[in-house]
Amino acid sequence: MGRPKRRDEAEHALEPAPPFFDEEEREIVESYEAALERGEVRENSAQELAEANAGWKEIVEAARARKAISLRLEVRDLELIKSIARRRGIPYQTLIGSVLHQFAHGALREAN
């Protein structure tokens, strides 16, 4: 007969195992749980999790920051952009933003 389980172990034992997406995910989770049991890793405290979440939240908000602008386009160009956006099933402003983003990051280049 083994040692009696601590209260938190007993509560954890009652939780159903989550479903896995595939065999690789199952192996990763089982490896992590084994490392926890061996004391090679530890779970983060509530404070550590809160600090990490706050840090990631700032990063995500900064990445999502948007600035409204006005720009003048030729009517014909705008109509073509709207037509392309309709075919793709997205708003034309989203298409314009995507094209500008790709250009700004080097995915689209000027024709030589």
N, C-alpha and C positions, 0 to 999 in steps of 0.2 A: 504494500500500500504506500503510495507516494505522500508527499507533504500536502497538507490542506491548501487549497487555492486561496489566494488573497481575494478580497472583495472585487477589485478591479479586474482580476483575471477571470473570476466567475462571471462577471457581467459581460466581459469580452467573449467568453466561451459561448454565451447564449446568442450572440449575434450571428445571423446566417452569413455564410461566405458569399461575397459578391460574385456575380457571373464574370467570366473572363471573355475577352474578345477572341483570343486565340491562345495557342500553346505557349508562345513566346511571353505573352503577358502573364500567364499562370506561373511560368518559371521565374519571372522577375519578382512577382509578389511573394512567391514561396521563398526565394533567395533572401529578400528583404526581411521577411518574418523570421527566418532562421538566424540572420545576423542580429536581429533584435534580441532573440532568445539567448544568443551567445554573448551579448553585451558589446558587440562590435559597433553598433550604431544605437542611437537613442531617439525617441520621438521628441519633437520640439515642444517646448512649453507653450502655454496659451499666449504669454507675452511675446515669445519669439515669433509665433505665427502671426500675431497682430502686427508686429513691426514689419515682417516680411510682406504681409498683405498691404499695409500702408505704402510701403516702398513701391510695390508693383502697381498699386492703384495710381500713384503719381506718374509712373512711367507710361501706363496705358492712357491716362488722361492727356499727357503731353503729346503722345503719338496721335491721339484723336483730335487734337486742337485744330480748329478750322478758322479761317478768316474769310469773311464775305468780301467779294470784289465785284466791281463793275467793269465790263469790257465791251467794246464795240466790235461786232463781227459783221461781215458782209452778209446780207440777207440770204443769198444763195448758199454760202458756207453753212449758215445756221440750219437751213432747211435740209442740207445733206447730212449734217450731224444728227439732226432729229430723226431722219429716215434710218440711219445706221443704228441709232439707239433703239428705235422701235423694233427693228429686225432682231436685235440682241435681247430685247425685252427688259431694257433698263432705262431709267430716266436720262435725258440728254445731258443734264448737268453732271450726272455721275460719269458719263462717258467723257465729257470734257475734262473733268477732274482727273480721271484715270489716265488719259493721254498726257496731260500736263505732268502728272506724277511720274509716269514712265520716262518722259523726256528729261525731267529734272534729275532722275537717277541713272541716266545713261542707257536705258533700255530702248529708247527711240533716239535715232540720230538724224542729223540733217543729211539730206541727199547731197552727194558731191557732184 
